[in-house]
């Protein structure tokens, strides 16, 4: 393939000119690869699984936060009873 900038002849496998570094484009080729139905299904499964993992991670964080708040309140109430401090 001939570089449009410096007119250097490059082999057809190159995407960048060896002399000037200009990007070479071929109009006759389609750079996108066609995916089979199995590959599309696998990509969909990965996307769904990543979403499920994210939801589970945040659900776990919320549960841990609620349990921690519960135990902090219980310990605070126990300490106030133990020390004889009135809360109200």
DRENZA-84704 format. One record per residue: residue in one letter; x, y negated, z negated of N, C-alpha, C in turn; residue number from 0. Coordinates in steps of 0.1 Angstrom, whole numbers, padded with zeros to 4 digits, always signed. Last residue first. Layout:
code=A n.u=X n.v=Y n.w=Z ca.u=X ca.v=Y ca.w=Z c.u=X c.v=Y c.w=Z pos=NUM .
...
***
This chain:
code=X n.u=-0332 n.v=-0097 n.w=-0782 ca.u=-0344 ca.v=-0105 ca.w=-0779 c.u=-0348 c.v=-0114 c.w=-0790 pos=87 .
code=X n.u=-0310 n.v=-0082 n.w=-0789 ca.u=-0311 ca.v=-0088 ca.w=-0776 c.u=-0322 c.v=-0097 c.w=-0773 pos=86 .
code=X n.u=-0291 n.v=-0082 n.w=-0818 ca.u=-0304 ca.v=-0082 ca.w=-0812 c.u=-0304 c.v=-0089 c.w=-0799 pos=85 .
code=X n.u=-0266 n.v=-0059 n.w=-0828 ca.u=-0269 ca.v=-0072 ca.w=-0821 c.u=-0283 c.v=-0071 c.w=-0815 pos=84 .
code=X n.u=-0255 n.v=-0037 n.w=-0839 ca.u=-0266 ca.v=-0044 ca.w=-0846 c.u=-0269 c.v=-0057 c.w=-0841 pos=83 .
code=X n.u=-0237 n.v=-0020 n.w=-0827 ca.u=-0232 ca.v=-0032 ca.w=-0834 c.u=-0242 c.v=-0040 c.w=-0841 pos=82 .
code=X n.u=-0255 n.v=-0002 n.w=-0817 ca.u=-0244 ca.v=+0003 ca.w=-0826 c.u=-0238 c.v=-0009 c.w=-0834 pos=81 .
code=X n.u=-0271 n.v=-0017 n.w=-0800 ca.u=-0277 ca.v=-0010 ca.w=-0811 c.u=-0266 c.v=-0007 c.w=-0822 pos=80 .
code=X n.u=-0251 n.v=-0025 n.w=-0781 ca.u=-0258 ca.v=-0036 ca.w=-0789 c.u=-0265 c.v=-0029 c.w=-0801 pos=79 .
code=X n.u=-0242 n.v=-0001 n.w=-0771 ca.u=-0233 ca.v=-0009 ca.w=-0779 c.u=-0240 c.v=-0020 c.w=-0787 pos=78 .
code=X n.u=-0266 n.v=+0007 n.w=-0758 ca.u=-0260 ca.v=+0015 ca.w=-0769 c.u=-0251 c.v=+0007 c.w=-0778 pos=77 .
code=X n.u=-0268 n.v=-0013 n.w=-0739 ca.u=-0278 ca.v=-0011 ca.w=-0749 c.u=-0273 c.v=-0003 c.w=-0761 pos=76 .
code=X n.u=-0244 n.v=-0008 n.w=-0725 ca.u=-0246 ca.v=-0021 ca.w=-0731 c.u=-0257 c.v=-0020 c.w=-0742 pos=75 .
code=X n.u=-0249 n.v=+0018 n.w=-0715 ca.u=-0238 ca.v=+0016 ca.w=-0724 c.u=-0239 c.v=+0003 c.w=-0732 pos=74 .
code=X n.u=-0271 n.v=+0013 n.w=-0699 ca.u=-0272 ca.v=+0022 ca.w=-0710 c.u=-0261 c.v=+0020 c.w=-0720 pos=73 .
code=X n.u=-0260 n.v=-0005 n.w=-0680 ca.u=-0271 ca.v=-0010 ca.w=-0688 c.u=-0272 c.v=-0001 c.w=-0701 pos=72 .
code=X n.u=-0241 n.v=+0012 n.w=-0668 ca.u=-0236 ca.v=+0000 ca.w=-0675 c.u=-0247 c.v=-0006 c.w=-0684 pos=71 .
code=X n.u=-0257 n.v=+0031 n.w=-0657 ca.u=-0249 ca.v=+0035 ca.w=-0669 c.u=-0243 c.v=+0023 c.w=-0676 pos=70 .
code=X n.u=-0270 n.v=+0016 n.w=-0637 ca.u=-0278 ca.v=+0023 ca.w=-0648 c.u=-0269 c.v=+0026 c.w=-0660 pos=69 .
code=X n.u=-0249 n.v=+0008 n.w=-0622 ca.u=-0256 ca.v=-0002 ca.w=-0629 c.u=-0264 c.v=+0004 c.w=-0640 pos=68 .
code=X n.u=-0241 n.v=+0034 n.w=-0612 ca.u=-0232 ca.v=+0026 ca.w=-0620 c.u=-0239 c.v=+0015 c.w=-0628 pos=67 .
code=X n.u=-0264 n.v=+0040 n.w=-0597 ca.u=-0260 ca.v=+0048 ca.w=-0608 c.u=-0251 c.v=+0041 c.w=-0618 pos=66 .
code=X n.u=-0263 n.v=+0020 n.w=-0577 ca.u=-0274 ca.v=+0021 ca.w=-0586 c.u=-0271 c.v=+0029 c.w=-0598 pos=65 .
code=X n.u=-0238 n.v=+0027 n.w=-0565 ca.u=-0240 ca.v=+0014 ca.w=-0571 c.u=-0252 c.v=+0014 c.w=-0581 pos=64 .
code=X n.u=-0244 n.v=+0052 n.w=-0554 ca.u=-0233 ca.v=+0051 ca.w=-0564 c.u=-0235 c.v=+0038 c.w=-0572 pos=63 .
code=X n.u=-0264 n.v=+0045 n.w=-0536 ca.u=-0267 ca.v=+0054 ca.w=-0547 c.u=-0257 c.v=+0053 c.w=-0558 pos=62 .
code=X n.u=-0249 n.v=+0029 n.w=-0518 ca.u=-0260 ca.v=+0023 ca.w=-0526 c.u=-0264 c.v=+0032 c.w=-0538 pos=61 .
code=X n.u=-0230 n.v=+0048 n.w=-0508 ca.u=-0226 ca.v=+0036 ca.w=-0516 c.u=-0237 c.v=+0030 c.w=-0524 pos=60 .
code=X n.u=-0248 n.v=+0066 n.w=-0495 ca.u=-0240 ca.v=+0070 ca.w=-0507 c.u=-0235 c.v=+0058 c.w=-0515 pos=59 .
code=X n.u=-0257 n.v=+0049 n.w=-0475 ca.u=-0266 ca.v=+0054 ca.w=-0485 c.u=-0259 c.v=+0059 c.w=-0497 pos=58 .
code=X n.u=-0233 n.v=+0044 n.w=-0461 ca.u=-0239 ca.v=+0033 ca.w=-0468 c.u=-0250 c.v=+0038 c.w=-0478 pos=57 .
code=X n.u=-0229 n.v=+0071 n.w=-0452 ca.u=-0218 ca.v=+0064 ca.w=-0459 c.u=-0225 c.v=+0052 c.w=-0467 pos=56 .
code=X n.u=-0251 n.v=+0076 n.w=-0436 ca.u=-0249 ca.v=+0084 ca.w=-0448 c.u=-0239 c.v=+0077 c.w=-0458 pos=55 .
code=X n.u=-0248 n.v=+0057 n.w=-0416 ca.u=-0259 ca.v=+0056 ca.w=-0425 c.u=-0257 c.v=+0064 c.w=-0437 pos=54 .
code=X n.u=-0224 n.v=+0067 n.w=-0405 ca.u=-0224 ca.v=+0054 ca.w=-0410 c.u=-0236 c.v=+0052 c.w=-0419 pos=53 .
code=X n.u=-0232 n.v=+0093 n.w=-0396 ca.u=-0221 ca.v=+0091 ca.w=-0406 c.u=-0222 c.v=+0077 c.w=-0413 pos=52 .
code=X n.u=-0251 n.v=+0085 n.w=-0377 ca.u=-0255 ca.v=+0093 ca.w=-0389 c.u=-0245 c.v=+0091 c.w=-0400 pos=51 .
code=X n.u=-0234 n.v=+0073 n.w=-0358 ca.u=-0244 ca.v=+0065 ca.w=-0364 c.u=-0249 c.v=+0072 c.w=-0377 pos=50 .
code=X n.u=-0218 n.v=+0096 n.w=-0351 ca.u=-0212 ca.v=+0084 ca.w=-0357 c.u=-0222 c.v=+0075 c.w=-0364 pos=49 .
code=X n.u=-0238 n.v=+0112 n.w=-0339 ca.u=-0232 ca.v=+0116 ca.w=-0351 c.u=-0225 c.v=+0105 c.w=-0358 pos=48 .
code=X n.u=-0245 n.v=+0096 n.w=-0317 ca.u=-0255 ca.v=+0098 ca.w=-0327 c.u=-0248 c.v=+0103 c.w=-0340 pos=47 .
code=X n.u=-0220 n.v=+0097 n.w=-0303 ca.u=-0226 ca.v=+0084 ca.w=-0307 c.u=-0236 c.v=+0086 c.w=-0318 pos=46 .
code=X n.u=-0218 n.v=+0125 n.w=-0299 ca.u=-0208 ca.v=+0118 ca.w=-0306 c.u=-0213 c.v=+0104 c.w=-0311 pos=45 .
code=X n.u=-0240 n.v=+0130 n.w=-0282 ca.u=-0239 ca.v=+0136 ca.w=-0295 c.u=-0229 c.v=+0129 c.w=-0304 pos=44 .
code=X n.u=-0233 n.v=+0115 n.w=-0260 ca.u=-0245 ca.v=+0111 ca.w=-0267 c.u=-0244 c.v=+0117 c.w=-0281 pos=43 .
code=X n.u=-0211 n.v=+0130 n.w=-0251 ca.u=-0209 ca.v=+0116 ca.w=-0255 c.u=-0221 c.v=+0111 c.w=-0264 pos=42 .
code=X n.u=-0225 n.v=+0154 n.w=-0245 ca.u=-0214 ca.v=+0154 ca.w=-0255 c.u=-0212 c.v=+0140 c.w=-0260 pos=41 .
code=X n.u=-0241 n.v=+0145 n.w=-0223 ca.u=-0247 ca.v=+0150 ca.w=-0236 c.u=-0237 c.v=+0150 c.w=-0247 pos=40 .
code=X n.u=-0221 n.v=+0138 n.w=-0205 ca.u=-0230 ca.v=+0128 ca.w=-0210 c.u=-0236 c.v=+0132 c.w=-0223 pos=39 .
code=X n.u=-0210 n.v=+0164 n.w=-0201 ca.u=-0202 ca.v=+0154 ca.w=-0206 c.u=-0210 c.v=+0142 c.w=-0212 pos=38 .
code=X n.u=-0233 n.v=+0177 n.w=-0190 ca.u=-0227 ca.v=+0182 ca.w=-0202 c.u=-0218 c.v=+0171 c.w=-0209 pos=37 .
code=X n.u=-0236 n.v=+0163 n.w=-0166 ca.u=-0246 ca.v=+0162 ca.w=-0176 c.u=-0241 c.v=+0167 c.w=-0190 pos=36 .
code=X n.u=-0204 n.v=+0147 n.w=-0158 ca.u=-0215 ca.v=+0157 ca.w=-0156 c.u=-0225 c.v=+0156 c.w=-0167 pos=35 .
code=X n.u=-0195 n.v=+0115 n.w=-0145 ca.u=-0196 ca.v=+0125 ca.w=-0156 c.u=-0207 c.v=+0135 c.w=-0153 pos=34 .
code=X n.u=-0173 n.v=+0102 n.w=-0122 ca.u=-0186 ca.v=+0107 ca.w=-0124 c.u=-0186 c.v=+0117 c.w=-0135 pos=33 .
code=X n.u=-0151 n.v=+0075 n.w=-0128 ca.u=-0153 ca.v=+0090 ca.w=-0126 c.u=-0167 c.v=+0093 c.w=-0129 pos=32 .
code=X n.u=-0142 n.v=+0046 n.w=-0111 ca.u=-0150 ca.v=+0052 ca.w=-0121 c.u=-0152 c.v=+0067 c.w=-0118 pos=31 .
code=X n.u=-0129 n.v=+0037 n.w=-0088 ca.u=-0121 ca.v=+0039 ca.w=-0100 c.u=-0129 c.v=+0046 c.w=-0111 pos=30 .
code=X n.u=-0131 n.v=+0047 n.w=-0056 ca.u=-0140 ca.v=+0043 ca.w=-0067 c.u=-0133 c.v=+0047 c.w=-0080 pos=29 .
code=X n.u=-0113 n.v=+0033 n.w=-0028 ca.u=-0115 ca.v=+0043 ca.w=-0039 c.u=-0124 c.v=+0037 c.w=-0050 pos=28 .
code=X n.u=-0111 n.v=+0014 n.w=-0009 ca.u=-0116 ca.v=+0027 ca.w=-0005 c.u=-0118 c.v=+0037 c.w=-0016 pos=27 .
code=X n.u=-0098 n.v=-0008 n.w=-0018 ca.u=-0112 ca.v=-0009 ca.w=-0016 c.u=-0119 c.v=+0004 c.w=-0013 pos=26 .
code=X n.u=-0074 n.v=-0011 n.w=-0043 ca.u=-0078 ca.v=-0004 ca.w=-0031 c.u=-0093 c.v=-0004 c.w=-0030 pos=25 .
code=X n.u=-0051 n.v=-0035 n.w=-0055 ca.u=-0065 ca.v=-0029 ca.w=-0055 c.u=-0067 c.v=-0022 c.w=-0042 pos=24 .
code=X n.u=-0025 n.v=-0043 n.w=-0076 ca.u=-0029 ca.v=-0038 ca.w=-0063 c.u=-0042 c.v=-0031 c.w=-0064 pos=23 .
code=X n.u=-0012 n.v=-0070 n.w=-0093 ca.u=-0021 ca.v=-0059 ca.w=-0094 c.u=-0026 c.v=-0055 c.w=-0080 pos=22 .
code=X n.u=+0023 n.v=-0078 n.w=-0091 ca.u=+0009 ca.v=-0081 ca.w=-0088 c.u=+0001 c.v=-0069 c.w=-0088 pos=21 .
code=X n.u=+0050 n.v=-0074 n.w=-0095 ca.u=+0041 ca.v=-0071 ca.w=-0106 c.u=+0027 c.v=-0075 c.w=-0104 pos=20 .
code=X n.u=+0070 n.v=-0076 n.w=-0075 ca.u=+0065 ca.v=-0089 ca.w=-0082 c.u=+0055 c.v=-0086 c.w=-0093 pos=19 .
code=X n.u=+0079 n.v=-0049 n.w=-0070 ca.u=+0087 ca.v=-0061 ca.w=-0069 c.u=+0082 c.v=-0073 c.w=-0077 pos=18 .
code=X n.u=+0059 n.v=-0030 n.w=-0073 ca.u=+0072 ca.v=-0027 ca.w=-0079 c.u=+0081 c.v=-0040 c.w=-0079 pos=17 .
code=X n.u=+0026 n.v=-0038 n.w=-0082 ca.u=+0037 ca.v=-0040 ca.w=-0072 c.u=+0050 c.v=-0038 c.w=-0079 pos=16 .
code=X n.u=+0005 n.v=-0014 n.w=-0095 ca.u=+0012 ca.v=-0027 ca.w=-0097 c.u=+0023 c.v=-0027 c.w=-0088 pos=15 .
code=X n.u=-0004 n.v=+0010 n.w=-0089 ca.u=-0015 ca.v=+0000 ca.w=-0091 c.u=-0009 c.v=-0013 c.w=-0093 pos=14 .
code=X n.u=+0007 n.v=+0037 n.w=-0067 ca.u=+0010 ca.v=+0025 ca.w=-0076 c.u=-0002 c.v=+0016 c.w=-0077 pos=13 .
code=X n.u=+0001 n.v=+0056 n.w=-0049 ca.u=-0002 ca.v=+0059 ca.w=-0062 c.u=+0000 c.v=+0047 c.w=-0072 pos=12 .
code=X n.u=+0011 n.v=+0048 n.w=-0024 ca.u=-0004 ca.v=+0047 ca.w=-0026 c.u=-0008 c.v=+0050 c.w=-0041 pos=11 .
code=X n.u=+0041 n.v=+0028 n.w=-0027 ca.u=+0034 ca.v=+0040 ca.w=-0024 c.u=+0019 c.v=+0039 c.w=-0029 pos=10 .
code=X n.u=+0045 n.v=-0005 n.w=-0012 ca.u=+0045 ca.v=+0004 ca.w=-0024 c.u=+0038 c.v=+0017 c.w=-0020 pos=9 .
code=X n.u=+0061 n.v=-0030 n.w=+0004 ca.u=+0054 ca.v=-0018 ca.w=+0007 c.u=+0056 c.v=-0009 c.w=-0006 pos=8 .
code=X n.u=+0057 n.v=-0064 n.w=-0002 ca.u=+0065 ca.v=-0052 ca.w=-0004 c.u=+0056 c.v=-0040 c.w=-0002 pos=7 .
code=X n.u=+0044 n.v=-0089 n.w=+0000 ca.u=+0045 ca.v=-0081 ca.w=+0012 c.u=+0054 c.v=-0068 c.w=+0011 pos=6 .
code=X n.u=+0038 n.v=-0105 n.w=-0021 ca.u=+0052 ca.v=-0105 ca.w=-0016 c.u=+0055 c.v=-0096 c.w=-0004 pos=5 .
code=X n.u=+0009 n.v=-0104 n.w=-0021 ca.u=+0016 ca.v=-0115 ca.w=-0025 c.u=+0030 c.v=-0115 c.w=-0019 pos=4 .
code=X n.u=-0002 n.v=-0079 n.w=-0013 ca.u=-0007 ca.v=-0091 ca.w=-0007 c.u=+0001 c.v=-0104 c.w=-0010 pos=3 .
code=X n.u=+0017 n.v=-0051 n.w=-0008 ca.u=+0014 ca.v=-0061 ca.w=-0017 c.u=+0009 c.v=-0074 c.w=-0010 pos=2 .
code=X n.u=+0005 n.v=-0022 n.w=+0008 ca.u=+0013 ca.v=-0034 ca.w=+0010 c.u=+0008 c.v=-0045 c.w=+0000 pos=1 .
code=X n.u=+0008 n.v=+0012 n.w=+0000 ca.u=+0000 ca.v=+0000 ca.w=+0000 c.u=+0009 c.v=-0012 c.w=+0000 pos=0 .
***
